[in-house]
Amino acid sequence: MPQYPDVPEGETQETWLRKECLKGLARRYGDPIPAEVHQAWQTLRTSAYADAFRTHGALEEAPDDPAVMRQRLAEMRAHLPALATRIDTTRAEAAQDARHEAVALRAKAHDLRAAAEQFQAEQQLRRQISGQAPQWHAAEEAARDAALQQERRQSTLRTRQTREQAQRGLPHQHPRGGIRVG
């Protein structure tokens, strides 16, 4: 969209243009603006070709001279193929972006379905084990709980050791190997 240099402060290009257009419609058709005129203006305003009207002075007062009007329309028609190409390119890019997003979402949905199926299979196996051999189920739960508690204790101990060494300003052994400072 062309940039208009004399946009009043506190207005954007779009809000200022809208106000000016409404003023022009009111001058030409009276206030209140007839519904059919307002509808036609809304259609032009939201059209993909609205930039062509803005660029070639279609928003100015209509000239009385038919030759000037023909000249303006010819200029607009000359620019329409390039504008249509630009609009088509933009739409094609948007469609391509949407396709890429859809592929990514399908892959994520597939992964989530696979995880859900795995979780359901695990839950079903747990129910089956608990029904067939309650003592095995209890032993498996106890072992899992013990492993989780052991991991929490080790994590807490590593965190405490790291803080103590940092307070003393000593390098400490990184859990994955190597010496780490501070």
C-alpha positions as CSV (number, residue, x, y, z in Angstrom):
1,M,0.0,0.0,0.0
2,P,1.4,3.4,-0.8
3,Q,2.4,5.5,2.2
4,Y,0.8,8.9,2.5
5,P,3.2,11.4,4.0
6,D,0.6,13.7,5.6
7,V,-1.1,11.3,7.9
8,P,-2.1,13.2,11.1
9,E,-0.4,12.1,14.3
10,G,-2.3,9.5,16.2
11,E,-3.7,8.0,13.0
12,T,-2.4,5.0,11.0
13,Q,-2.4,4.9,7.3
14,E,-5.5,2.7,7.3
15,T,-7.6,4.6,9.9
16,W,-6.8,8.0,8.3
17,L,-7.7,6.7,4.8
18,R,-10.9,5.2,6.2
19,K,-11.9,8.6,7.7
20,E,-11.1,10.5,4.6
21,C,-13.1,8.1,2.4
22,L,-16.1,8.3,4.7
23,K,-15.9,12.1,4.6
24,G,-15.8,12.0,0.8
25,L,-18.8,9.7,0.7
26,A,-20.8,11.9,3.0
27,R,-19.9,15.0,0.8
28,R,-20.9,13.2,-2.3
29,Y,-24.0,11.2,-1.2
30,G,-25.1,13.1,1.9
31,D,-25.1,12.1,5.6
32,P,-26.1,9.5,6.5
33,I,-24.4,7.6,3.6
34,P,-27.0,5.4,1.8
35,A,-26.6,1.7,2.7
36,E,-25.9,0.6,-0.9
37,V,-23.1,3.1,-1.2
38,H,-21.7,2.1,2.1
39,Q,-21.8,-1.6,1.0
40,A,-20.1,-0.8,-2.3
41,W,-17.4,1.1,-0.4
42,Q,-16.9,-1.8,2.0
43,T,-16.5,-4.2,-0.9
44,L,-13.9,-2.0,-2.5
45,R,-12.1,-1.4,0.8
46,T,-11.8,-5.1,1.5
47,S,-11.0,-6.2,-2.0
48,A,-7.6,-7.5,-2.9
49,Y,-7.4,-4.8,-5.5
50,A,-7.9,-1.9,-3.1
51,D,-4.2,-0.9,-3.5
52,A,-4.8,-0.2,-7.2
53,F,-7.5,2.3,-6.3
54,R,-5.3,4.0,-3.7
55,T,-2.3,4.1,-6.0
56,H,-4.0,5.6,-9.0
57,G,-6.0,8.3,-7.3
58,A,-9.4,6.6,-7.3
59,L,-10.0,8.0,-3.9
60,E,-9.8,11.6,-5.1
61,E,-12.8,13.6,-6.3
62,A,-14.0,12.2,-9.6
63,P,-12.8,14.3,-12.5
64,D,-15.4,16.0,-14.7
65,D,-13.3,15.4,-17.8
66,P,-14.0,11.9,-19.2
67,A,-10.6,11.8,-20.8
68,V,-9.0,12.1,-17.4
69,M,-11.2,9.4,-16.0
70,R,-10.3,7.1,-19.0
71,Q,-6.6,7.8,-18.4
72,R,-7.0,6.9,-14.7
73,L,-8.9,3.7,-15.5
74,A,-6.3,2.8,-18.2
75,E,-3.5,3.2,-15.6
76,M,-5.3,1.0,-13.1
77,R,-6.0,-1.6,-15.8
78,A,-2.3,-1.6,-16.7
79,H,-1.3,-2.4,-13.2
80,L,-4.0,-5.1,-12.5
81,P,-2.0,-8.0,-14.0
82,A,1.0,-7.3,-11.8
83,L,-1.3,-6.9,-8.8
84,A,-3.1,-10.1,-9.6
85,T,0.3,-11.9,-9.8
86,R,1.4,-10.5,-6.5
87,I,-1.9,-11.5,-4.9
88,D,-1.6,-15.0,-6.4
89,T,2.0,-15.3,-5.2
90,T,1.0,-14.2,-1.7
91,R,-1.9,-16.7,-1.6
92,A,0.3,-19.5,-2.9
93,E,2.9,-18.8,-0.2
94,A,0.2,-18.8,2.4
95,A,-1.1,-22.1,1.1
96,Q,2.4,-23.6,1.1
97,D,2.9,-22.4,4.7
98,A,-0.5,-23.9,5.7
99,R,0.5,-27.2,4.0
100,H,3.8,-27.3,5.9
101,E,2.0,-26.6,9.2
102,A,-0.5,-29.3,8.5
103,V,2.2,-31.8,7.8
104,A,3.9,-30.9,11.1
105,L,0.6,-31.1,13.0
106,R,-0.1,-34.5,11.4
107,A,3.3,-35.8,12.5
108,K,2.8,-34.5,16.0
109,A,-0.7,-36.0,16.1
110,H,0.8,-39.3,14.9
111,D,3.4,-39.2,17.7
112,L,0.8,-38.3,20.3
113,R,-1.5,-41.2,19.1
114,A,1.5,-43.6,19.3
115,A,2.3,-42.4,22.8
116,A,-1.3,-42.8,23.9
117,E,-1.5,-46.3,22.4
118,Q,1.7,-47.2,24.2
119,F,0.4,-45.8,27.5
120,Q,-2.9,-47.7,27.0
121,A,-1.0,-50.9,26.3
122,E,1.1,-50.4,29.4
123,Q,-2.0,-49.7,31.5
124,Q,-3.7,-52.8,30.1
125,L,-0.6,-54.9,30.9
126,R,-0.5,-53.5,34.4
127,R,-4.2,-54.5,34.9
128,Q,-3.5,-57.9,33.5
129,I,-0.5,-58.5,35.8
130,S,-2.3,-57.2,38.8
131,G,-5.2,-59.6,38.1
132,Q,-3.1,-62.6,37.3
133,A,-0.4,-62.2,39.8
134,P,-1.1,-59.5,42.5
135,Q,2.2,-60.2,44.2
136,W,4.2,-59.5,41.0
137,H,2.3,-56.3,40.5
138,A,3.0,-55.2,44.0
139,A,6.7,-56.1,43.7
140,E,6.9,-54.2,40.3
141,E,5.2,-51.1,41.9
142,A,7.5,-51.2,44.9
143,A,10.6,-51.5,42.7
144,R,9.5,-48.6,40.5
145,D,8.8,-46.4,43.6
146,A,12.2,-47.3,45.1
147,A,13.9,-46.4,41.9
148,L,12.2,-43.0,41.8
149,Q,13.0,-42.3,45.4
150,Q,16.7,-43.3,44.8
151,E,16.9,-41.0,41.8
152,R,15.4,-38.1,43.8
153,R,17.9,-38.7,46.6
154,Q,20.8,-38.7,44.2
155,S,19.6,-35.5,42.4
156,T,19.2,-33.8,45.8
157,L,22.7,-34.9,46.9
158,R,24.3,-33.7,43.6
159,T,22.6,-30.3,43.9
160,R,23.7,-30.0,47.5
161,Q,27.3,-30.9,46.6
162,T,27.4,-28.5,43.7
163,R,26.1,-25.6,45.9
164,E,28.7,-26.4,48.7
165,Q,31.5,-26.5,46.2
166,A,30.4,-23.3,44.6
167,Q,30.2,-21.5,47.9
168,R,33.8,-22.6,48.7
169,G,34.9,-21.5,45.2
170,L,36.1,-25.0,44.3
171,P,35.7,-26.7,40.9
172,H,33.4,-29.6,41.1
173,Q,33.0,-32.8,39.1
174,H,30.3,-32.5,36.5
175,P,27.9,-35.5,36.6
176,R,28.6,-36.2,33.0
177,G,32.3,-36.1,33.5
178,G,34.9,-33.3,33.4
179,I,35.6,-30.5,35.8
180,R,33.2,-27.5,35.9
181,V,34.1,-24.2,37.5
182,G,31.5,-22.4,39.6
